[in-house]
Amino acid sequence: MKKQLFLNNATSKVFAIAVFMLLAVQSSFAQNWTILGSESDLSSVASSYTSIAVLNDVPYVVLREGTGPVVKVKKRNATTGVWEQLGDDIGTNLTYSRIILDKTNRLYVSYVDAGNGNKLAVKIYNEETNLWEPLNNDVNNLYVSVGSVTNGVSQLSSTPRCSLTFDSDNNPYIAFGDNGILKPFVKKFDGISWVTIGGGEVNASAIAIGVSLVLDEADVPWLVFCNMGTTSSTTGTMTLYKFTGGTWSAATTSTVTAGVRHTSMVLNSANNLTIAFFNTADTNRATSIEYNKTAATWSSTTRIGSRDSPSLSLIKDVSNNLYCSFIDNVSSTATYSARVFKQVAGANVWTEMKDPSVLTTGIENNTGNLTIAAGSVYPYVVYTKTNSSSIVTPVVRAYSPAPPPAVLKTNTVTNITSTTVEAGGTITADGGTTITERGIVYSTNANPTVANTKVVDSGTGIGAFTVSVSGLNPTTLYYVRAYAINGGGTSTTYGDNVRVNTLILPDAVVTTAKQMEFLNRGVVALRKSATEVFVSWRLLGNDPSDIAFNIYRDNVKINATPITTSTNYVDTITTNGTYTIKAIVNGTEGIATAAVSVWANNQLSIPLQIPPENTLPDGTPYTYTANDASVGDVDGDGEYEVILKWDPTALNHNGGGFSGEQIFDCYKMNGTRLWRINLGKNVNSGPHFNHFMVYDFDGDGKSEMILKTADGTIDGAGVVIGNATVDYRNAYGWVQQGPEFLTVFNGLTGAAMATVTYQPARANTVDWGDNYGNRQDRFVSAVAYLDGARPSIIVGRGYYDKLMRAAYDWRNGQLTLRWIFDSKDAANPANNAYSSQGNHQMTIGDVDGDGKDEVINGSSAINDDGKRLWTYGQGHGDALHMSDMDPDRPGQEIWQCLESPGQYSPYGIRLNDAKTGAMIFGAETTGDVGRALAADIDPAHRGYEMWSSSGNLYNVQDGQIGTARPTGGSQAVNAAVWWDADLGRELLDGTIMDKWNPSTQSLNRLFTIYNAAPVSSNNDSKKNPCLTADIFGDWREEIILRRSDNTALILFTTNIPTDKRIYTLMHDPQYRTAIAWQNSGYNQPPHPSFFLGYDMAPAPTPNIQIVSASLGVAKEEKDLDSNVVIHPNPSNGQFEVQFNSSNSVNAKVVISNLMGQIVGQKEVKLAGGNQSISLNFSNLVSGVYVVKVETEEGVSIQKIVIEK
């Protein structure tokens, strides 16, 4: 029995406890579908074309068996249970055999005679002679059709070739497609012979398959069929005809416009027509629709099945209940599940008649040839299945409902630790017999029973109870169910599955500062209007809190007082000049930034060099489109360069086919191309393959690029990696053999610096979720501070089934494997819970507060050490967002959408705790929820708002806050940017930017980007920009889009003043790594580690250590300050540096300004003892400078003041 959970997501806050109820209440009474025959009971030889009829609850089965093959009918002896043949053999070489009872309980069989031109034949059982005979025992009545009634289309192989029914006078009517071209006919046996209804074809131009005939309460014939385009078509349109006034006339055109197969029709309790059909418009699901005969109108369709649903039948019983049976593939990995759904007379809901002893979907898996018949009260089914002797034989089952079970639910699991939890249930009814035992059962697999581990409560009877569970393994997913035993110990009822993931053992906390790139002030000046220039610059993550700024135009200060509350300024002026910024620290003004000129508007055009046209092996030409981009400082000057991925117009989107060669370029902001890398023909091109991580991995102050390569990849210096001539592409364009590499490229030159064998490796194709290699080539990449100090690259393979992630370090010129995680690791069986728990992307952050980053795959998370952290088994998804969304709740939250109802049901959009993975709340959805977004867009509600392509608008604290989602001319579930003056986030969808208006519950257009420049977005309906990131100016974000002709990238920056002062988001390590992984899989907008939104607290000071290409990281060596003296200090620019060294060593003296820019340096050889060198920097302007002295013995860093 099932207890169904319905939540109205249109009228209420559809939120739930932080656990997921997987399946409904189940009872372990005797199975609902009792086996009446299986294995070799009906036949010991290979069987097919089974059909069933039931008379007085005795089943009769027609089947084809043996190599002859012979069609015969068998009956179950009600006394002995033995299956006995009824009558003689129907015949040999027959197909599509069906058995039917007429209104006087006489048995008919219909079949297709493959030995006689595939003609349709009908026989009736003669009880007196115990023979199967033509009607009236007249051989002229044997064949109903003139010609063939079938075709060879495999997709229609399970579709019956006729429909036999009876009028109120018990006259047989039969419908079929005839003459080899499947013209629809209906014939009636008038007591003497078969006569054609209407005198000819129902429609001379129609091609009919999947015919289904009904005679209504007035004996009016109705015929539905799939009207095919040709006899070899795989689908047709649903066509309904009525016979009245001596002619066939078409009913109102069906609302089902897509292709259908396998129609089956009955007259329901309202004397209207219910039709079940195979719906190609909805993943080939079994679907139903109703036709109102009086109003001549069609209802909406109702889903019944989950996936491809052949062998479809629709019947009704004596109480006018409807039953729909079919074989359901359930998912892309077909299960061939025999399923039966019931629609109670007068209702419109289909409920599955599910055998609770079967843990999978339906009655049984891996079945074929399914049909159904009504018994006196409950239905019977027959199907075929491979038996224990590897022979396909019939199985017959009868439905028998279980006795009343107890009614209970599993309560929320609480007090979760690494090894213990508290769990329990609430029993509200005992089913009429005493509850003699109650408790909980648990397992690492779904649907645990008392055969697994159980914890018995000390009490009995109804009511709530709680037990303590101990001895659990850390970071392990468990399924917990409450249970109750009643019926004198004969029946056990289970509550819902509740998932719980035990916590990780306490981990060491790291307080080391995270290595972070040096950035200059990123000053940008742009013409805002004819009379205004907007100037913006960076606040750095390591700036003192009281830092102030002066702004200079043409070396003249233009602000009256130091700027302390923002990092932007509007200069009222009609002419253009150059602008510089000077920082003020402790009352001392630093040196000026490099002067910048005024942009004409808020756009920077970065010219591109389009790769030349190329051709596929078949000669098909392809060109290139600018796609994803990333940024990194490849030359160490504090300004970002752009790394761009060029997509060939011939891509492999996951369906195979040859793709063009993937190319990467690096450009300076002025359009200077630094290098070009070509991945070559042995790397597929497409959205799932070539994710490129740009980051300063080794701490030298310059970014590298790391990505997957192969034989034939050409680096930026023109050097080929591996074998330049080998071609591993197969006949379908896939690259599924040959070596795979992971390569580190020099960010400045594009030269390959190190190449290693790529992990995770392909291994067994079927482990990844299919048998042809598509899902083994689903890659993701990211950057993470796994040790809390230095970045590592994470590369991943697989998320539909097997999930693997590997971490590498690039340090000291070596690319080394740090760890690898494998969900199919035989040594760690608990890892298997992570299979299929990945998204099309990862996100990275320190979710457990230990100072080290964790890897969030989507519905699972891996700890910094490459071991399990959590999963709740919700399955694969397309969108993933993580930040401190609720400022009043500790830690970060994750908002995600999910794809597979079988895994997430019923909450397809969820807010989860990032540390534990437990659900905070969820909204009920159906189907694949393909988009989701989270951002603070409503100042009336504290914290982030969340929405998706399903459901409503939600807030992290207030739940559902509206039924209108941010839509209206755009999807507004793709990307978000901080752009205007407030702390709310704006919504970016392709080439338009909107702002949510809470008062109208709609979007207001903020920036129509495509009107400002001829730009386009990428990646089809995802409508991604090339990149969004805080690249220039203040903390707000820039947008990079490609020109529609691919001749340039256009960088857009805001020109709206704001008084909100926040350090550059690029100095928040979580945000910075998000910029690196933004190009991975389905691009997601970056989010910081802290709450950034309306009414936010001051942004927390980041624990970072700035790395400069010139100064490097401050050495943790001997402090030499006492051995180095600078005098005079202050100085006019001429000064001496005195050393006191005990050894003969080399020394390097570097002079830099407070921006980290080197203004002078000198190398000297120290002989030992006291030694001085004279330095002359009289050309420097007044200000504070840093003198760094570095020797083999240690480092001294001191300040010197130059005054003039």
DRENRONU-355539 format. One record per residue (C-alpha): x, z, y. Coordinates in pm, whole numbers, plus 32768, in hexadecimal, padded with zeros to 4 digits. Layout:
BEGIN
XZY;...
END
This chain:
BEGIN
800080008000;80757FBD8160;804180828297;80577F8B83B6;80D77FE5850E;80377F368634;80AC7F6E8799;7FFD7EBE88B4;811B7E358980;802D7DAC8A85;7F937EF48AEF;808080128AAC;81E5807D8AC4;825B7FEF897E;836D80E4893E;83D0819D8808;849E82B68781;860E8273875C;85ED820285F7;855A80CF855A;843D80D28462;849F7FBA8379;83827FA38281;822B8039825A;81C1815A817E;81F38106800F;817D819D7ECA;8222818C7D77;80E281777CAD;80D580737B9B;81237F227C33;80037E777CEB;80477D277C47;802E7D717AD5;80E47C7E79F2;7FF77BE078F4;80F67AEC7872;82637AA078AE;83A87A3F7806;832D797A76D5;81CB7A0876C1;812778C47733;823C77D576D4;839B77E9764D;8401769776D7;843076107836;82E3760678EF;8259757C7A33;811A75127AE6;806E765D7AA3;7F0F76A97B1F;7E2477CA7AD9;7CAE780B7AB8;7C0879597A64;7AC5799279A7;7A467AF57970;7BA37B6F79CF;7C3E7A9F78BA;7D4A79B77943;7D68784B78D8;7EA6778D792C;7EE9761B791D;805975C47904;814674AE78AA;824C751777AC;8368748F76E0;842C734F76F1;830472767689;827872F47763;8121737376F0;800F740077CF;7F3575097733;7E5676307791;7E987792771E;7DB478C07728;7E0E7A2F7718;7D5F7AE375FE;7CAD7C0576A5;7CD27CDE756D;7E347C9B74FB;7ECF7C247640;7F607AFA7585;7F5B79A6762B;7EAD78A17556;7E7F772C7588;7D2276C375EA;7CB875777553;7D9974577506;7EBA73D475D6;7E4473357718;7F49722376F4;80B471C77720;817E7155784E;808371EB7941;80C6728D7A94;800A73527B9E;7F2A73FE7AA2;7E1B74E27B33;7D0A75B67A8F;7BBB76067B34;7A7A76BD7AD8;792C76257B37;77FA76ED7B9C;778D77147A31;78E5778F79C8;794F764F791B;7ABE75F8792C;7B4174B379BF;7CA2743279D8;7D2373237ABD;7E76727F7AA0;7F4571517AFB;7F92706E79D4;80FE70087A08;80E86F3178D2;7FCE6E5F7962;802F6E067AC4;80096F677B4E;7E8E6F4D7B41;7DBB70807B7F;7CFA70FF7A50;7BFA72127A0F;7B9A72BB78C7;7AA373CD786C;7ABD74CB7754;79BE74A6763C;798975FC75A0;78D8756B7471;79EE747C7410;7B0B754974A6;7B86740A7548;7BD5739376A6;7B03725E76E9;7AAF716C7802;796371BB78AC;7843716377C1;795A712376C7;79626FC57758;7ABE6F33776F;7A4B6E6A789D;7A286FB2795A;7B8B70257912;7C386F807A38;7BAE6FC27B91;7CA36EEF7C56;7CE96D7D7C48;7E5D6D9C7C86;7F6F6E977CC6;7F156FD67D7F;8075704D7DC2;81BC6FF67E6B;8325705D7E41;835C71237F81;840E72637F16;8386732F8039;822772F47FB2;827673397E45;81B474817E41;807F73EB7EE8;7F5273C27DFD;7EEB72577DCC;7D7472997DC8;7C6773967E1F;7B4873D77D2B;7A12749B7D90;789F74B37D39;775874A07DF9;763675907DD7;75B474C67CAF;770A74E07C0B;775B73707C38;78D473387C46;7971729D7D7E;7ADB72387D8F;7BB871C57EB0;7D06710D7E98;7DDE6FFB7F2C;7DCA6EBC7E61;7E576D607E23;7FC56DC57E3E;7FA26DC07FB8;7EDF6F067FB4;7D9B6E928056;7CB16FC08067;7B886FB77F76;7A7C70B17F13;79BC707B7DCF;7897712C7D2D;783771357BC0;76C570E37BBB;769371437A4E;76F06FEC79D0;78246F777A8B;79056FB37BB8;78726F197CF5;79206EF87E45;788C6FC57F62;78526EDE8088;78926DA87FBB;7A046D908007;7B2D6E3780AB;7AF06F5D8190;7BCD6EA5828A;7C646D578229;7D8D6D868312;7DE26EE782A3;7EEF6F4E81AC;7E847096810F;7F4571A7805E;7EFB7319803E;7D8672D18025;7C9273F4801E;7B1A73CB7FED;7A0774C5803F;789074AB8018;77E6758A8117;76A5765880F8;75DA7515811E;76B174578022;774A738C813C;78A7731680D7;79CE736881BC;7B2372D6817B;7C6E733B8215;7DB9729481CC;7F1272498254;7EF970F282EF;804D705482B9;80F26F458389;81736E9C824E;816C6EEC80DE;82D46F6480FD;829570498226;82EA71B881F4;81D7723F82D7;808871D2835E;7F847236845B;7E66731C83FE;7D2B724783E1;7BCB72CC839A;7AA071F68332;792F723F82F6;784271708225;76EE715482C6;75EC704382ED;768E6F7D81D7;77DD6F59828A;791F701682BE;7960707E8425;7A91712784B7;7A6472878539;7AED72F58688;7C6272B9868D;7D2373E68615;7DF074AF870D;7F0D749E8611;7FD2737A869C;811873AB85DD;815B7330847F;80B673EC835E;80C273F081E3;7FFB749780CE;7EA274C5816D;7DAC75A080AF;7C4875ED8126;7B2976DB80D4;79D977338167;79F3789181FA;78EF79A4821C;787179128366;784077BF82BB;795C772F8388;7A9076858303;7BD5774282DB;7D027664829E;7E5976D78230;7F7A75EB8265;80F375C58266;814B75C683DA;828675048430;8264756C859E;82A176D7853F;83C776DB844C;82E57646833E;821E77898324;80D977AB826A;7FDA77AC8383;7E6077BD839C;7D61772C848B;7BE377358496;7AF1761D84EB;799A7683856F;78AA758384DA;779775CD85D0;785F75CD8711;795474C78692;7A7775968715;7BC376088687;7C5077678697;7DB677B786EC;7EA877BC85C9;7F0D78F78511;805D7927846C;805C79968303;81B379468274;8316797E82EB;83C2783682A3;839276FB81CF;825477308105;821276327FF1;8126765A7EC4;801676C07FB7;7EB777157F3D;7D8377A67FE7;7C5C78387F24;7B3C79297F56;7A9A7A267E70;792D7A7F7E35;79377B6B7F61;79B47A568045;7B0B7AF3806A;7C1679EB8096;7D6579E17FE3;7E8C79098044;7FAF78E57F53;80F5782D7F8A;826878367F3E;831F78B78071;848B786C80B6;8480799D81A2;85C979468252;86CF7835826D;875D78BD8129;862F786A8053;859A79787F74;847A78A87EE3;839779D77EEB;823C79C77E53;81537A597F5A;7FDE7A977F74;7F257AF080B2;7DBC7B6380CD;7CC57B3281E8;7B9B7C1781C3;7A4C7B6C81F1;79F47B638362;7B527BC183D5;7C657AE4845E;7D987BAC83FB;7E697B5182CC;7EF87C78820B;7FF87C4F80F9;7F9F7CC87F9E;80FA7D537F67;81837DEB7E2D;822F7F2A7EAB;83147F327D7D;83B27DF07DF7;84B17E3C7F06;84C07CD57F79;83B17C06801C;827D7BAC7F4F;822B7BD77DE0;836F7B4D7D53;848F7A707DC3;851479267D3E;83C378A27CD1;831F774B7CBA;81D176A07C67;80FE77B97CFE;7F7F77AD7CF6;7E7178B37D1C;7D1178F17C96;7C0779F37CE1;7BAD7AF77BDF;7A707BC57BDE;7B047CA97CE9;7C757C567D20;7D457B197D05;7E2F7A9A7BF7;7F6379C27C23;803D78E97B49;8198786D7B9D;82D578057AEC;841E78BD7AE8;856578AB7A2B;855079A77911;86627A74786D;86B6794C778E;86ED786E78C0;85AC77AB787A;84A2776E7983;835F77FB78F3;820F786C7981;81C479C87A06;805C7A3E7A2E;80007B6D7AFD;7EBC7C1A7B5F;7E947CEC7C96;7E2B7E537C5C;7E237F417D83;7ED7808A7D6F;7E1481D07D6F;7E00827F7EC2;7F5A82EF7F2D;7FC0840C800B;7FD383B7817C;811C8413821E;822483A38312;839883DB832F;83ED84A48463;850784668556;865C84BF84D0;86FA85C885B1;8835869785DB;891185788569;8A7E85CC852A;8B958521846D;8B2185AC831E;89CC864F834F;8871860383D5;871D86A483D7;860085CE8351;849D85FD82E0;833E857A82E1;81D585C18332;80CB85A88220;7F6E858282AF;7EA78540816F;7EE585828000;7E1A845E7F76;7D2E85467EC1;7E3085EF7DE4;7F1D870D7E2C;807686C97EBC;815887737DC0;82A787087E53;831D86857FA0;8469863F8043;8543852280B6;860D84198003;873183598093;882082408040;8903814380E5;8803803C8079;86A4801080FD;857880A8804B;861E81CD7F9A;855582737E87;856883B57DC3;865782F97CE0;8751830A7DFE;87BC844D7EA5;869E85347EFC;8682867E7FB3;855187467F45;8495881B803F;8442897D7FD9;82D2894E802E;81B388827F9D;806B87F3801D;802187408161;80C3878682B2;82128750835A;835C87AF82BB;84CF8797830A;85FD87A78225;877187AE8266;8840869581D7;89B586CA81A7;8AD8861E80FF;8AAA84D681B9;8BC983EE820D;8C2B83BC837A;8BD382778430;8AEB8209831B;89908170832E;888E8226825B;872181DD8216;864983138205;84E383308185;83F88455815C;834B8463800B;8227851B7F6C;81CC853A7DFD;805E85667D9B;7F7184F27C8B;7FF385F97BA0;815285767BCA;80F584107B77;810D83777CD0;820C83857DE6;81C583127F48;82D582C58043;82D882C681BB;837881CA829E;84E98178828E;859D822883A9;86FF81B783EA;880D82A78454;897D826C8491;8A56839F846B;8B4C83E38581;8CBF83A28589;8DB084C08550;8E41853D8699;8F4E84518715;9080849B87E7;90428471895C;913583958A1C;916783CE8B8F;926E82C08BC4;922381D98CE4;91B9807B8C84;92A47F628CDC;92037E8D8DED;92747D578EA5;92F87D5D9008;920C7CBD9103;923A7C739272;91247CAF936A;907E7B629312;90227B21947A;8F217A1094B3;8E9E79989605;8D7E78A4961D;8C9F78109725;8B5278C7970A;8AB378199834;8B1B775B9968;8B6A78A69A12;8BD6798098EE;8CF6799997FB;8CC67A7B96CE;8E057B269654;8E1A7BE5950B;8F347C8F944C;8F7B7D6B9323;8F807EE09304;906D7F2691E3;902B801690C8;916280E2911F;912580EE9295;910B824D9327;8FA782B49375;8FEE82D194E9;908D817A9510;901B80B79641;90517F5396B5;90957E8B97EB;90437D1C9803;91107C2198CA;90B67AC89947;91E879FC99A1;92B17B43999D;91C27BED9A91;90FF7D1B9A15;8F8B7CE09A40;8EED7E2599C8;8ED07F3F9AC4;8F00805699C5;8F8980549862;8E8C7FDA9763;8E3D80EE966B;8CE280A595E0;8CFF7F409563;8DF27E2E9509;8D4E7D1595CA;8D247CBC9734;8C687BBD9808;8D357B2C9922;8C607A989A37;8D2179639A9E;8CE777EE9AAF;8E4B777F9A64;8F1377A49926;90567862990B;911C791097FC;90CC7A6C9782;919D7B8796F4;91517CE99685;92287E1E96AD;91E97F5895E6;920380AC9690;927D81CB95B5;92B383269644;9295829697A0;93A781949766;935180269771;93EB7F539660;94637DF09670;93767CCD9695;92EE7C099572;93387A9A955D;927479DF9665;9142791E95EF;908F78039699;8F1977EC96C5;8E4A773595BE;8D3F764D9644;8C367708957B;8C2277F69457;8CB076F69365;8E0D76AE92E6;8E3C755F923C;8F47755F912C;8F9B73F590D4;8FAD73A18F63;905E72998E95;8F63721B8D97;900071D68C42;8FFF70688BE1;8EEA6FD88B09;8F2B6FE08993;8E806F678856;8E076FFD8710;8E816F7385C2;8D586E8385B6;8DB16DFA870C;8CA46EB387CD;8D2B6F018928;8D12705589CA;8D6A70E78B1C;8D9672498B9F;8CC8734E8C54;8D5474818D00;8CD175AC8C3E;8D31771C8C2B;8E3F77AA8D0B;8F0678E88D26;8FF979778E25;914D7A198E0A;927D7A438EE6;936D79638E2B;948679698F2B;94767AD78F93;942E7A9B9104;92F37B6F910C;92097A429123;913F79C09001;9166786C8F61;904777C18EA7;905F77628D38;8F59765E8CDF;8ED475E78B92;8E7B74768B86;8D5F742A8A96;8D5872CF89FD;8C03722C8A11;8C1372118895;8BE2737B8825;8B95742B86E0;8A787516873D;8A65759A85D5;89CF746E8527;8B1573C384CF;8B8872718545;8CD1720A85DB;8D2872AA8727;8E2072488831;8F6473008876;8F4C74468939;902774538A70;908E75738B54;911D755A8CB5;91AD765B8DA4;9177762B8F1B;91E376E3904E;90D4771D914F;914F75F09217;9118750B90EB;928374F49079;927D74C68F02;938575998E57;935675218CF2;927274818BF1;924874EB8A85;919D7412897E;912574C98845;912873848780;904C72F18674;906A740F857C;8F9C74FB8654;8E2674BC8674;8D9F74B787D6;8C5D756A8827;8BC776AA88AE;8C23777B877E;8D9177228751;8E9877348861;8E8378758928;8FB478AD8A01;90297A028A72;90EA7A058BBB;918F7B548C08;92DE7BF88C4B;930A7C6B8AE5;947A7CCD8AF0;94827D7B8C42;95757C8F8CEC;948C7C608E13;942A7B008DAA;93027A918CDB;931D79E18B8E;9215791E8ACF;91D47961895F;90F178948881;90CA77F4872B;919576B686EB;91E975D085CB;92D274BD855A;92E973BE8670;92A874A48798;937B743488C1;93EB754889AB;941875338B23;958174C68AFC;952273A58A18;959D744F88DA;94CB7421879F;946E755186D0;94907514855B;945973BB84C4;940C72B385CA;937B71AE84DA;92A8726483D8;912B724583FA;905A7350834D;8F0372D883BD;8E147292829F;8D197176828A;8C22723D835B;8D167294846F;8D487400840B;8EA474958401;8E8D758182DB;8FE575708245;914C757782B9;9206768D836D;916E774B848E;924C77E98596;923878E186B2;9318787D87D2;938F792A890F;93C278368A2E;9491787E8B63;939978928C80;948077EB8D7B;950576CB8CA7;940D76A98B8B;952C76B68A93;94E37752893F;95A67898892D;9538791187D4;945E788D86BB;93EB794F8589;92F77911846D;9197794F84EB;90DA7A768465;8FC07A958402;8FF27978830B;8EE17897827E;8EF1791F8117;8DA778E5805A;8CB878078119;8B7C789B8082;8BD779F880FA;8B9079918260;8A2279358231;8A0F77CC81B7;8AB576E780BB;8B2D75D181A0;8C097684829A;8B40769483DB;8B2C780C83E3;8C947848837D;8CF677A284C6;8C39788A85AF;8D4779268684;8D4F7A2E8796;8E6D7ABC8863;8EA97BD88958;8FB27CB489FB;8FBC7E2C89C4;909B7F558A17;90A77FD788B4;91C180CD88F6;912F81308A46;9253809F8B09;929D7F348AB5;91BA7E0F8A68;91917D758910;90D97C3A88AE;8FB27C5187BF;8F5B7B1A86F8;8E2B7B0C861C;8D957A2D8515;8C317A3A8496;8AF57AF184F3;89DC7A5E8420;8A5C7B0482E3;8BCB7B5E82B4;8C597BF283F4;8DCF7C0B842F;8E927C778561;900B7C808592;90D87D1E86A9;92297C99871B;932F7D178812;94127C3788E2;953A7D0F893D;96AF7CD9895D;968C7B6D88FC;95DC7BBC87B4;94747B768750;941E7C7B864A;92E47CD6858B;926C7E3385E8;91437E4B84FA;90387D80844B;8ECF7DE083FE;8E157D3A82DE;8CA77D7E8297;8CDD7D048132;8E097DE480F4;8DE47E507F8A;8EB27F887FD2;8DB87FF380DF;8C5B7FAB8058;8BB9805A8182;8C457F3D8256;8B437E5681BA;8A3D7EED82A0;8AF07E2C83B5;8AA87CDB8314;89C07C0C83F3;89DE7D138506;8A907C3D8608;8A267B7A873B;8A997A3087CB;8B847B08889C;8C2B7C5B88A8;8C3D7D5789C0;8D517E5589F7;8D637FB38A88;8DBF811D8A4D;8C71819589C7;8CE082DE892E;8DAF83648A4E;8EFC836F8996;8FA9828D8A95;8FBD816B899C;8EDD803B8985;8DE77FF9886F;8D6D7EA587FB;8BF57E6E8810;8B8D7D4F872D;8A1B7D618783;89687E32867E;8AAC7ED68614;8BE17F6F86B1;8D487F8F863A;8E2180B086A9;8F6D807D875E;902480AB8613;8F6B7F8C856B;8E84806A849F;8D0C809984A1;8C68813F85CB;8AF480F685A4;89E880058534;88728027850D;884D7ED9845C;87747E2B8560;88147CD98523;88947BB485ED;88407B748759;88887A858877;88B67B6989A5;896C7CB289DB;899B7D8D8B10;8A557ED78B2D;8A8D7FBA8C57;8A2D81108CDB;88CB80988D11;883481F18D35;88FE82B78E35;885883FD8DCE;88A783DA8C5D;8A0584148BD1;8AC382E48B59;8A6E81768B4F;894080BD8ACD;89147F6F8A1E;87F27E808A5A;87D07D6C895A;86DB7C7688C5;86C97C288753;867C7AFA867F;85FB7B588526;84B47C1D850B;850A7C7183A4;862B7D428427;85B47DBD857A;843E7DE0853C;838B7E398610;84777E6F8738;851F7D278793;859D7DAB88E1;864B7EF988E7;87017FED89C6;8808809A88F2;88FE81B1892B;8A53810B893D;8B078231889F;8A2C825F876B;8960811D8755;881D81E68742;86EF814987E9;867D81EA892C;854781118938;84CF7FBE88C6;83BF7EC4890E;82F77E2187FB;83287CAB87D8;82FD7B9486DC;83E37A7B8679;85387A278705;856B7AC9885A;866F79E088ED;86BA7A6B8A46;86E17BBF8AEC;87707C418C31;87AF7D948CD3;87EF7DDD8E43;877F7ECE8F50;867F7DFA900B;85797EF8907C;85DE8011916D;849C80CD9121;851281188FC0;865B81C38F7B;8751810C8EA0;874B7FB38E08;861E7EDC8DC4;86157E138C82;854F7CEB8C0A;85647BCC8B16;84BA7A8B8AB0;83B47B6A8A0A;83077CA98A74;82E87D308BD4;83BF7DCA8CE5;84597F1A8C91;852980258D3C;862181068C8A;857382418D02;840C81DA8D41;83C680F28C1F;82E27FCD8C61;82BC7F9B8DD7;82027E518DDA;817D7D328D0C;821C7C2D8DEF;83827BE08D96;84817B3E8E7F;841079DA8E47;837678CF8F24;842777878F3C;8547780F8E6E;858378CB8D2F;864479DB8DE7;86BE7A688C9E;880F79BD8C98;88FC7A508D9B;89137B408EC0;89FD7B6F8FE8;8A2F7C689100;8A067B8F9234;893E7C1A9358;89657D55942C;88C37E58934B;89307EEA91FF;88277E379132;888C7D0D9063;88117BAC909A;87A47ABE8F88;8863797F8F45;87BF78738E76;888077318E6B;88A376B98FD0;87A6779E9076;87BD790A90DC;868879E49101;86417B4A9166;85327C1C90C9;84217C8891B8;838C7DC9912A;82637DC89216;81EA7C7291A4;82777C8A9046;83137B359070;84577A8890CC;84C17A249228;85B77908924C;86FE798592DC;87E4785A92B2;878F76FD9238;88EF76AC91CF;88B57544916A;884474FA92CE;898B75819354;8A6674AC9272;8A3673AD9159;8A7674A0903D;89F874CC8ED9;89EF75E48DDD;8A6975DD8C75;8A0176238B12;88A475908B0B;878676888B39;887977A78B67;88C977078CB6;8A1377BC8CDD;8AFE779A8E03;8C68775A8DAA;8CAC78C38E0F;8C2679E68ED9;8D237AEC8F42;8DA77BB4906B;8EB57AB690BF;8EDA7AD1923B;8E7E7BBB9352;8DB47CF7932B;8D1A7D7E91EC;8C057C7E91D7;8C1D7B5D90E9;8C7779F09104;8BD578D59042;8C9577AA8FBF;8BC876748F6A;8C3975168F1A;8BF073F08FF6;8AF673188F41;8BF571FE8F33;8D0072F08EAB;8DF872998FBE;8E1073FF903A;8DAF75669004;8CEC75FF9122;8D257771915D;8C0B781A921A;8C3C796792C9;8B467A37938D;8B387A2C9508;8A4E7B53952B;8ADF7C8D95D0;8AB97DD7951B;8B0F7F3E9572;8B427F969403;8CB27FD693BB;8D1D7FC5924F;8E707F7191C1;8E977E1C9121;8DD97E0C8FDC;8F0C7D698F43;8FB57EBE8F4B;8EA77F4F8E6A;8F3D7F0A8D12;8DEC7ED28C6A;8D827DD48D6E;8ED77D2D8D66;8ED07D028BED;8D6D7C7C8C0E;8DF17B668CEC;8EE47B0F8BD5;8DDA7B038AC5;8CCA7A658B9D;8D17790E8B07;8CEB798889A2;8BBA790288E9;8A7E792789B6;8B0479878B0E;8A897AD38B97;8AB17B5F8CF8;8BBA7C6F8D22;8B5C7DDB8D53;8C397EFA8DCD;8C6D80418D14;8BBB81068E26;8A5F80F48EB8;8A5A7FF68FD2;89047FE59071;8815807C9169;886081E891C3;89A481E39100;8AA682F5911A;8BFF82939199;8CAA81B5909C;8D9482878FC4;8F08825D9000;8F8C817D8EEB;90A382078E11;918480D88E33;92F280868E63;933A7F4F8F2E;942E7E588E98;94E87D6C8F7F;95B17C418F0E;96C57CB58FFA;96B97E2E8FD6;962E7E4B8E77;95A47F958E00;964180D38E85;973381438D77;96FD828F8CD1;987282D08CD2;995E83BE8D84;990383F38EF0;9A3083848FC0;99A583F09112;9AA98506912F;9BC0840C90F0;9B4D830C91EF;9B5683489367;9AD482589472;9B49828495D8;9AF9826C96EC;9986829896AC;98CD8234978A;99A5810297C7;99A57FCE98A7;99C97EF69771;9B397F39972D;9B7A80529636;9C5180C09515;9BFB811E93B2;9CEA821F9320;9D08824491A5;9D99835F90DB;9DCA82DE8F7A;9E90837F8E64;9EC082368DAE;9F1380D18DF6;9DBC802B8DFB;9D007F078E90;9C047F578F9F;9AEB7E8E903A;9A637EE19193;990D7E4C91E5;98677E6E933C;96EF7E2E934A;95D27E659439;94A77F3D93EB;93F27E0C9361;94F87DF49252;95907CB792E2;97087CAA92BF;97B87C79940C;991D7C9E938D;99F07CFB9261;9B5C7D2291FC;9C197D5F90B9;9D577E2F90BC;9E547EB08FC2;9E9080268FD9;9FE7809A8F74;9F8882078F59;9F9183219053;9F1182FC91B8;9EDB819C9233;9E1B81059358;9D927FAC93A7;9D1D7F3594FA;9BD77E7A9522;9B5D7DBB9652;99E87D7B9674;99D27D7697EC;98E77C4B97D2;97D47D289741;96B77D9F981C;967E7F0E9850;95D97FBF972D;9607808095EC;96C97FDE94CD;971C803D9369;9882804492EC;989C80369173;99F0807690D0;99FA802B8F5D;9B2280688E76;9B5080958D04;9B47820C8D46;99F882158DF4;992A81BA8F24;991382389089;97F281D3916B;9801824392D6;976281DC941D;980F816F9559;9776814F96B1;97E880309790;97B080669902;98027F769A1D;
END
